Amino acid sequence: MFAKQIVFKNRRGKRYVAGPPNVNEKRVPGKAEQAVRDRFKQSNDYASFAVKDPKLKAQYEAVAKKRQTANNVAFSDAYHPPVISGILAYGYAGVTGNIITIQARDNFKVASVMVAIYDENDIIIEQGNAVDNGDKLNWMYTVTKNGRGSKIIVKAYDLPWNETTKEFVV
């Protein structure tokens, strides 16, 4: 902006001059807009924290692409929560040793996956952490108690502790 009267802009490689934008200082953002602003601020705060921690910064730098910084990757990680794409519980019969497989992914890294099994009265039978299968997608949970559950609730977390929840009805 020049002298608060004109603005130099670029669009599609061409430079042009325009008037200053009209900004309503009294405008109140809607709920959805405020939610996006809050999420953006939280992501930015996390990115600032992450690049101050040498260990975290090194992890983010290791996956940064050309023209990306650790801050960019950390911001993106915080902005995008993990995704649970599947819960494979077809072999689950409520017997100790049954395996439940969870497919969870994140744009950077899934930090942990928690599994809780509930009975038909919504009383928890058991809960615990799934173990990373080593392929960055599948997590395995081994049932530790006998008792047939009626639903399985899975929560996936990434490094900034974004949480994603998915329910599977048995």
DAFEN-V195260 format. One record per backbone hydrogen bond with DSSP energy under -0.5 kcal/mol. CO is the residue of the C=O (numbers start at 0). NH is the residue of the N-H. E is the energy in kcal/mol with one decimal. If there is no record, write none. Layout:
co->CO nh->NH e->E
co->CO nh->NH e->E
//
This chain:
co->1 nh->4 e->-2.2
co->1 nh->5 e->-1.8
co->4 nh->19 e->-0.6
co->5 nh->1 e->-3.0
co->6 nh->8 e->-0.5
co->6 nh->17 e->-2.5
co->8 nh->15 e->-2.7
co->10 nh->13 e->-1.8
co->13 nh->10 e->-2.6
co->15 nh->8 e->-3.0
co->17 nh->6 e->-3.0
co->20 nh->22 e->-0.6
co->22 nh->24 e->-0.9
co->23 nh->26 e->-1.3
co->29 nh->33 e->-2.6
co->30 nh->34 e->-2.2
co->31 nh->35 e->-2.0
co->32 nh->36 e->-2.4
co->33 nh->37 e->-2.7
co->34 nh->38 e->-2.4
co->35 nh->39 e->-2.6
co->36 nh->40 e->-2.5
co->37 nh->41 e->-2.7
co->38 nh->42 e->-2.4
co->39 nh->43 e->-2.4
co->40 nh->44 e->-2.7
co->41 nh->45 e->-2.4
co->42 nh->46 e->-2.4
co->43 nh->47 e->-2.2
co->44 nh->48 e->-2.1
co->45 nh->49 e->-3.1
co->46 nh->50 e->-2.1
co->47 nh->51 e->-0.6
co->48 nh->51 e->-0.9
co->48 nh->52 e->-0.8
co->49 nh->52 e->-0.8
co->49 nh->56 e->-0.5
co->51 nh->53 e->-0.7
co->52 nh->56 e->-3.0
co->53 nh->57 e->-2.0
co->54 nh->58 e->-1.7
co->55 nh->59 e->-2.4
co->56 nh->60 e->-2.8
co->57 nh->61 e->-1.8
co->58 nh->62 e->-0.7
co->59 nh->62 e->-0.7
co->59 nh->63 e->-0.7
co->60 nh->63 e->-0.6
co->64 nh->67 e->-1.9
co->68 nh->72 e->-1.9
co->69 nh->73 e->-2.7
co->70 nh->74 e->-2.5
co->71 nh->75 e->-2.3
co->72 nh->76 e->-2.4
co->73 nh->77 e->-2.2
co->74 nh->78 e->-2.4
co->75 nh->79 e->-2.0
co->78 nh->80 e->-0.6
co->82 nh->84 e->-0.8
co->82 nh->104 e->-2.5
co->85 nh->102 e->-3.1
co->86 nh->88 e->-0.9
co->87 nh->100 e->-2.3
co->88 nh->91 e->-1.5
co->93 nh->146 e->-2.8
co->94 nh->97 e->-2.3
co->97 nh->142 e->-2.9
co->99 nh->140 e->-2.8
co->100 nh->87 e->-3.6
co->101 nh->103 e->-0.7
co->101 nh->138 e->-2.8
co->102 nh->84 e->-2.0
co->102 nh->85 e->-1.3
co->104 nh->82 e->-3.3
co->108 nh->110 e->-0.6
co->108 nh->158 e->-0.7
co->111 nh->156 e->-2.8
co->112 nh->129 e->-3.1
co->113 nh->154 e->-2.6
co->114 nh->127 e->-2.4
co->115 nh->152 e->-2.9
co->116 nh->124 e->-3.4
co->116 nh->125 e->-1.3
co->117 nh->149 e->-2.9
co->117 nh->150 e->-1.7
co->118 nh->121 e->-1.8
co->122 nh->118 e->-2.5
co->125 nh->116 e->-3.0
co->127 nh->114 e->-3.2
co->130 nh->139 e->-3.0
co->136 nh->103 e->-2.7
co->137 nh->132 e->-2.7
co->138 nh->101 e->-3.1
co->139 nh->130 e->-3.3
co->140 nh->99 e->-2.8
co->140 nh->142 e->-0.6
co->142 nh->96 e->-2.7
co->149 nh->169 e->-2.0
co->150 nh->117 e->-2.7
co->151 nh->153 e->-0.5
co->151 nh->167 e->-3.0
co->152 nh->115 e->-2.3
co->153 nh->165 e->-2.4
co->154 nh->113 e->-3.1
co->155 nh->163 e->-2.1
co->156 nh->110 e->-2.3
co->156 nh->111 e->-1.6
co->157 nh->160 e->-1.9
co->161 nh->157 e->-1.2
co->163 nh->155 e->-2.6
co->165 nh->153 e->-3.0
co->167 nh->151 e->-3.0
co->167 nh->169 e->-0.5
//
